[in-house]
Amino acid sequence: MLRDPILENPLPLDSRKREILKAVVSDYTATGVPVGSHALATHLAAWSSATIRNELSTLVDVGYLLQPHTSAGRVPSDMGYRYYVDFLMEEKELPAAERRQLEPAFRDLPADMEGILEVAAMVLAQATDALSIVTGPRSLTARLKHIDLVALTPQSVLVLAVLEGNLIRQNVVTVTQTAEQEALSKLAQMLNQTWNALTADEISALPAPPSVHALRDEVCARVLDILRGIDASQGTIVVHDGMRNLLRQPEFEDVAQLELVLEIIDEERVLGQMLTSLDVDKGLKVVIGRESGVDQLSLCSLVLTTYAAGGGRIGTLGILGPTRMRYDQVAPRVRFVAGKIGDALKRVLDS
């Protein structure tokens, strides 16, 4: 992740400048209107408009604020947002009324992992009015729960695999041996007895059958290839929701700018890799503007956290929106949904 060196060692601010910067961020994120000294004077009665104006000018000079036009008020820079998040933000508690409003969505969840991820993405998008992003548990290794083999043609077999987390994968494999349904059904019965709850590596370590059977050996090899392919792609499961929320933000009235952001969101593999590279720990991570290292997201912020799904399995959950966002309100909503999704996935994956 890219990070401006000055943000690692922010310029010190005295208490008055800190209060003024905090007020600018609060007002601007709420209204989207550049903040002037007269507006601030109504909130910061301890200082006159002239004093506030001088301090605003200083905050512009040192890079914490920007002044779009000579006669306009000020807006926070990325550096100003970073200082606010790191030193000034007072994360608000999730109101009890909103907690009660969100709770029902997690009572009757789907019985599969992808369905739960979709619910989490939907709820988070609605709660934050932003675009939500949820990744599947990264350390999840595919374990086979059940398999069915269906003959489609004499040389093609439909493999229906039910995996841990009730993930269902369907693959058509080509075989050189004639595949009759009776033989495939017997083979599926044998695999369900001997491969149940095993990973691809664990299956590979099993003793080889005492006799060679061409169709059995060929189908088993194809099923192992499928499991290994699933393992390789597990970390790229990305679910998002709330695209329309971005359309309502004035920062994305420029269609060209919006298209740049949508390109990244639609490319789930790239998005998954970016989220992994950010190395989100168990706390909350706020990525502002160019800190993501992705040019297309230079006008965006990400508020991310991890959820724990048990057994060392973790995933990433968060939101993407313009840098002008109510960070103090978004943070508790992200944490709340992360807790709910982790508990739900743990129940499904451990069942």
C-alpha positions as CSV (number, residue, x, y, z in Angstrom):
1,M,0.0,0.0,0.0
2,L,1.3,3.4,-0.9
3,R,1.5,6.0,1.9
4,D,2.6,9.6,1.8
5,P,5.7,9.9,4.0
6,I,4.3,13.0,5.7
7,L,1.4,10.9,7.0
8,E,3.8,8.6,8.8
9,N,5.0,11.7,10.7
10,P,2.2,14.2,10.7
11,L,2.9,17.8,11.5
12,P,1.9,18.5,15.1
13,L,-1.2,20.7,15.7
14,D,-2.0,22.6,18.8
15,S,-5.4,22.1,20.4
16,R,-7.1,25.0,18.6
17,K,-6.0,23.8,15.2
18,R,-7.1,20.3,16.1
19,E,-10.6,21.4,17.1
20,I,-10.9,23.5,13.9
21,L,-9.8,20.7,11.7
22,K,-12.2,18.3,13.4
23,A,-15.1,20.8,12.9
24,V,-14.2,21.2,9.2
25,V,-14.2,17.4,8.6
26,S,-17.5,17.0,10.6
27,D,-19.3,19.8,8.7
28,Y,-18.0,18.9,5.2
29,T,-18.7,15.2,5.5
30,A,-22.2,16.0,6.6
31,T,-23.1,18.7,4.0
32,G,-20.6,18.4,1.1
33,V,-20.3,22.2,1.2
34,P,-16.9,23.9,1.7
35,V,-16.7,25.2,5.3
36,G,-16.0,28.9,6.0
37,S,-15.0,30.7,9.1
38,H,-18.5,32.2,9.8
39,A,-20.1,28.8,9.8
40,L,-17.4,27.4,12.1
41,A,-17.8,30.3,14.5
42,T,-21.4,29.2,15.3
43,H,-20.0,25.9,16.6
44,L,-16.7,27.1,18.0
45,A,-17.9,30.1,20.1
46,A,-14.6,30.3,22.0
47,W,-12.9,32.0,19.0
48,S,-13.8,34.8,16.7
49,S,-14.3,34.5,13.0
50,A,-11.0,36.3,12.4
51,T,-9.1,33.9,14.6
52,I,-10.7,30.9,12.9
53,R,-10.0,32.3,9.5
54,N,-6.3,32.7,10.3
55,E,-6.2,29.1,11.6
56,L,-7.9,27.9,8.5
57,S,-5.3,29.6,6.4
58,T,-2.5,27.9,8.3
59,L,-4.1,24.5,8.0
60,V,-4.2,25.1,4.2
61,D,-0.6,26.1,4.2
62,V,0.5,22.9,6.0
63,G,-1.6,20.6,3.8
64,Y,-4.5,19.5,6.0
65,L,-7.1,21.6,4.2
66,L,-7.7,22.7,0.6
67,Q,-9.4,25.8,-0.6
68,P,-11.1,25.0,-4.0
69,H,-11.5,28.7,-4.9
70,T,-10.1,32.0,-3.5
71,S,-13.4,33.1,-2.0
72,A,-14.6,29.6,-1.1
73,G,-14.5,27.8,2.2
74,R,-12.2,24.9,3.0
75,V,-12.4,21.2,2.5
76,P,-10.2,18.4,4.1
77,S,-7.3,17.0,2.0
78,D,-6.5,13.4,2.1
79,M,-3.9,14.3,4.7
80,G,-6.5,16.1,6.7
81,Y,-8.8,13.1,6.7
82,R,-5.9,10.9,7.7
83,Y,-5.1,13.1,10.7
84,Y,-8.8,13.2,11.7
85,V,-9.1,9.4,11.5
86,D,-5.9,8.7,13.3
87,F,-6.1,11.3,16.1
88,L,-9.4,13.1,16.2
89,M,-12.2,10.7,15.4
90,E,-14.5,9.6,18.1
91,E,-16.2,6.5,16.9
92,K,-19.9,6.6,17.6
93,E,-21.7,3.7,19.2
94,L,-24.2,2.0,16.9
95,P,-27.6,3.3,18.1
96,A,-29.8,0.7,19.7
97,A,-32.6,1.5,17.3
98,E,-30.4,0.8,14.3
99,R,-29.1,-2.4,15.9
100,R,-32.6,-3.6,16.3
101,Q,-33.3,-2.7,12.7
102,L,-30.3,-4.7,11.4
103,E,-30.7,-7.8,13.6
104,P,-33.6,-9.4,11.7
105,A,-31.5,-9.8,8.5
106,F,-29.2,-12.2,10.4
107,R,-31.9,-14.4,11.9
108,D,-32.9,-16.6,8.9
109,L,-29.7,-16.7,6.9
110,P,-29.1,-19.0,3.9
111,A,-27.4,-22.3,4.7
112,D,-24.4,-21.8,2.3
113,M,-21.4,-19.5,2.6
114,E,-22.0,-17.5,-0.6
115,G,-25.6,-16.8,0.4
116,I,-24.4,-15.5,3.8
117,L,-21.8,-13.3,2.1
118,E,-24.5,-11.8,-0.1
119,V,-26.7,-11.0,2.8
120,A,-23.8,-9.3,4.6
121,A,-23.0,-7.2,1.6
122,M,-26.6,-6.2,1.2
123,V,-27.1,-5.2,4.8
124,L,-23.8,-3.3,5.0
125,A,-24.6,-1.3,1.8
126,Q,-28.0,-0.3,3.2
127,A,-26.6,0.6,6.6
128,T,-23.7,2.8,5.3
129,D,-25.2,4.1,2.0
130,A,-22.0,3.1,0.3
131,L,-20.7,0.2,-1.8
132,S,-20.0,-2.8,0.4
133,I,-17.3,-5.4,-0.2
134,V,-17.1,-8.9,1.4
135,T,-14.5,-11.5,0.7
136,G,-14.8,-15.2,1.5
137,P,-12.7,-16.8,4.3
138,R,-9.1,-16.8,2.9
139,S,-7.7,-19.8,4.7
140,L,-10.7,-22.0,3.8
141,T,-9.5,-25.3,2.1
142,A,-12.1,-27.1,0.2
143,R,-13.4,-30.2,2.1
144,L,-15.6,-32.6,0.2
145,K,-18.9,-33.4,1.9
146,H,-20.7,-35.2,-0.8
147,I,-20.2,-36.0,-4.5
148,D,-22.5,-37.2,-7.3
149,L,-21.4,-38.4,-10.7
150,V,-23.8,-38.2,-13.7
151,A,-23.1,-39.7,-17.1
152,L,-23.9,-37.1,-19.8
153,T,-22.4,-38.9,-22.8
154,P,-20.2,-42.0,-22.9
155,Q,-17.1,-39.7,-22.6
156,S,-18.4,-36.9,-20.4
157,V,-19.3,-36.8,-16.7
158,L,-21.0,-34.2,-14.6
159,V,-19.3,-33.9,-11.2
160,L,-21.6,-32.4,-8.5
161,A,-19.5,-31.6,-5.4
162,V,-20.9,-30.3,-2.1
163,L,-18.1,-28.7,-0.1
164,E,-17.7,-27.5,3.5
165,G,-19.9,-24.4,3.9
166,N,-22.5,-26.0,1.6
167,L,-20.7,-24.7,-1.5
168,I,-21.9,-26.5,-4.6
169,R,-19.7,-26.8,-7.6
170,Q,-20.6,-28.4,-10.9
171,N,-18.0,-29.4,-13.5
172,V,-18.2,-31.4,-16.7
173,V,-15.1,-33.5,-17.2
174,T,-14.1,-35.5,-20.2
175,V,-12.9,-39.1,-19.8
176,T,-11.3,-41.5,-22.3
177,Q,-13.1,-44.5,-20.8
178,T,-16.8,-45.3,-21.4
179,A,-18.8,-43.8,-18.5
180,E,-21.9,-45.7,-17.7
181,Q,-24.3,-44.4,-15.0
182,E,-24.3,-47.7,-13.0
183,A,-20.5,-47.7,-12.7
184,L,-20.4,-43.9,-11.8
185,S,-23.1,-44.3,-9.1
186,K,-21.0,-47.1,-7.4
187,L,-17.9,-45.0,-7.7
188,A,-19.7,-42.0,-6.1
189,Q,-20.9,-44.2,-3.3
190,M,-17.3,-45.3,-2.7
191,L,-15.9,-41.8,-2.8
192,N,-18.5,-40.5,-0.3
193,Q,-17.4,-43.2,2.1
194,T,-13.7,-42.8,1.8
195,W,-13.2,-39.1,0.9
196,N,-15.8,-37.5,3.2
197,A,-14.6,-34.3,4.9
198,L,-11.1,-34.6,3.3
199,T,-9.1,-32.0,1.4
200,A,-7.3,-32.5,-1.9
201,D,-4.0,-33.0,0.0
202,E,-5.5,-35.5,2.4
203,I,-7.1,-37.4,-0.4
204,S,-3.8,-37.6,-2.3
205,A,-2.1,-39.0,0.8
206,L,-4.5,-41.9,1.0
207,P,-3.1,-45.4,0.1
208,A,-3.7,-46.3,-3.6
209,P,-6.5,-48.8,-4.2
210,P,-5.1,-52.4,-4.5
211,S,-6.3,-52.8,-8.1
212,V,-6.2,-50.6,-11.2
213,H,-9.5,-49.5,-12.6
214,A,-9.2,-47.2,-15.6
215,L,-12.5,-45.3,-15.2
216,R,-12.2,-45.0,-11.4
217,D,-8.7,-43.7,-11.6
218,E,-9.5,-41.3,-14.3
219,V,-12.6,-39.8,-12.6
220,C,-10.8,-39.6,-9.3
221,A,-7.9,-37.7,-10.9
222,R,-10.4,-35.2,-12.4
223,V,-12.2,-34.7,-9.1
224,L,-8.9,-34.0,-7.4
225,D,-8.1,-31.4,-10.1
226,I,-11.5,-29.8,-9.4
227,L,-10.8,-29.6,-5.6
228,R,-7.3,-28.1,-6.2
229,G,-8.8,-25.5,-8.5
230,I,-11.3,-24.5,-5.9
231,D,-8.5,-24.2,-3.3
232,A,-6.6,-21.9,-5.6
233,S,-9.7,-19.6,-6.1
234,Q,-11.1,-19.5,-2.6
235,G,-9.4,-16.3,-1.7
236,T,-10.8,-14.5,-4.7
237,I,-14.5,-14.9,-3.7
238,V,-15.7,-11.3,-3.6
239,V,-19.3,-10.1,-3.1
240,H,-20.3,-6.5,-3.3
241,D,-23.5,-4.6,-3.2
242,G,-24.7,-1.0,-3.3
243,M,-23.4,0.2,-6.6
244,R,-26.3,2.6,-6.9
245,N,-25.1,4.3,-3.7
246,L,-22.1,5.6,-5.5
247,L,-24.3,7.1,-8.3
248,R,-25.9,9.3,-5.7
249,Q,-22.6,10.8,-4.5
250,P,-21.7,14.2,-6.1
251,E,-18.1,13.2,-6.3
252,F,-19.1,10.7,-9.0
253,E,-21.2,13.0,-11.2
254,D,-18.2,12.9,-13.6
255,V,-19.1,9.7,-15.5
256,A,-15.5,9.2,-16.6
257,Q,-14.4,9.1,-12.9
258,L,-17.2,6.8,-12.0
259,E,-16.3,4.4,-14.8
260,L,-12.8,4.1,-13.5
261,V,-14.1,3.0,-10.1
262,L,-16.6,0.6,-11.6
263,E,-13.8,-1.1,-13.6
264,I,-12.0,-2.0,-10.4
265,I,-15.2,-3.2,-8.7
266,D,-16.2,-5.4,-11.6
267,E,-12.8,-7.0,-11.8
268,E,-13.2,-9.1,-8.7
269,R,-9.9,-10.8,-9.0
270,V,-8.0,-7.5,-9.0
271,L,-10.3,-6.2,-6.1
272,G,-9.6,-9.4,-4.1
273,Q,-5.8,-9.1,-4.6
274,M,-5.9,-5.4,-3.6
275,L,-7.8,-6.2,-0.4
276,T,-5.4,-9.0,0.4
277,S,-2.4,-6.7,-0.2
278,L,-3.8,-4.2,2.3
279,D,-3.1,-6.6,5.1
280,V,-6.2,-5.8,7.2
281,D,-5.6,-6.9,10.8
282,K,-8.3,-7.7,13.4
283,G,-8.9,-4.0,14.0
284,L,-10.4,-1.4,11.7
285,K,-8.4,-0.1,8.7
286,V,-9.2,3.1,6.9
287,V,-7.5,3.6,3.5
288,I,-7.8,7.1,2.1
289,G,-7.4,8.2,-1.5
290,R,-4.1,7.2,-3.0
291,E,-3.1,5.1,0.0
292,S,-4.8,2.1,-1.8
293,G,-2.1,2.2,-4.4
294,V,-4.8,2.1,-7.1
295,D,-5.0,5.2,-9.3
296,Q,-8.7,4.6,-10.1
297,L,-9.6,4.8,-6.4
298,S,-7.7,8.1,-5.7
299,L,-11.0,9.8,-4.9
300,C,-12.3,7.0,-2.7
301,S,-11.8,5.7,0.8
302,L,-12.1,2.1,2.1
303,V,-13.2,1.3,5.6
304,L,-12.3,-2.4,6.3
305,T,-12.1,-4.9,9.0
306,T,-11.8,-8.7,9.2
307,Y,-14.3,-11.3,10.4
308,A,-13.3,-14.6,12.1
309,A,-15.2,-17.7,10.8
310,G,-13.5,-20.1,13.2
311,G,-10.7,-22.6,12.6
312,G,-8.3,-19.8,11.7
313,R,-10.5,-18.8,8.7
314,I,-10.8,-15.0,8.2
315,G,-12.3,-12.8,5.6
316,T,-12.4,-9.1,4.9
317,L,-15.5,-6.9,5.0
318,G,-15.9,-3.2,4.5
319,I,-17.2,-0.3,2.4
320,L,-16.0,1.9,-0.5
321,G,-17.1,5.4,-0.9
322,P,-15.8,8.9,-1.6
323,T,-13.2,10.3,0.8
324,R,-15.9,12.6,2.0
325,M,-17.7,10.1,4.3
326,R,-18.8,10.0,7.9
327,Y,-16.0,7.8,9.1
328,D,-17.2,7.9,12.7
329,Q,-20.6,6.5,11.8
330,V,-19.4,4.0,9.1
331,A,-16.9,2.3,11.5
332,P,-19.4,0.9,14.0
333,R,-21.7,-0.4,11.2
334,V,-18.8,-2.2,9.6
335,R,-17.8,-3.7,13.0
336,F,-21.4,-4.8,13.7
337,V,-21.9,-6.6,10.4
338,A,-18.4,-8.2,10.7
339,G,-19.3,-9.8,14.0
340,K,-22.6,-11.1,12.7
341,I,-21.1,-12.6,9.5
342,G,-18.3,-14.2,11.4
343,D,-20.7,-16.0,13.8
344,A,-23.0,-17.1,10.9
345,L,-20.2,-18.5,8.8
346,K,-18.6,-20.3,11.8
347,R,-21.9,-22.2,12.3
348,V,-22.2,-23.2,8.7
349,L,-18.5,-24.1,8.2
350,D,-18.4,-26.2,11.4
351,S,-21.6,-28.0,10.7
